[in-house]
Each structure stands twice: as C-alpha cells, then as structure tokens.
C-alpha cells in the first residue's frame, strides 16, 4: 500500500514519540494516535513499543540525561 507516510493509516513508517518521566518517575511515551501513555522500565530493543490501546508501533525517541 502506498501513501504519504505521515500516519499509520496509509501504511507509512512507524510513529515516533519522545520519552519522558511521568509523575511516578517511570519512563513513558504518549501514543501519537490515541494519546495513551505507555510506560516501560528499560528502553526496549529497537527502541519500539506497542500501544496497549490501538496497537500502533511507536519508535521511542530516548530521553537524554546529562
């Protein structure tokens, strides 16, 4: 399927989201499609997580701490 690649609806590349620390201190990203918060303990292999609500694959942009 061809498409513009700007969203998952047209079969484009994975969506991306910036990692952040939530109010509980957990690493998290917000799904760009449904805005569900996905938490994780360690950066997953390949820096990708699956949304628990809409099943989108999200590439995590790592939080850089100095």
PyMOL commands that set and color helices and strands:
alter all, ss='L'
color gray80, all
select helices_A, chain A and resi 8-10+45-47
alter helices_A, ss='H'
color red, helices_A
select strands_A, chain A and resi 15-18+20-21+27-30+37-40+48-50+57-61
alter strands_A, ss='S'
color yellow, strands_A
deselect
rebuild
show_as cartoon
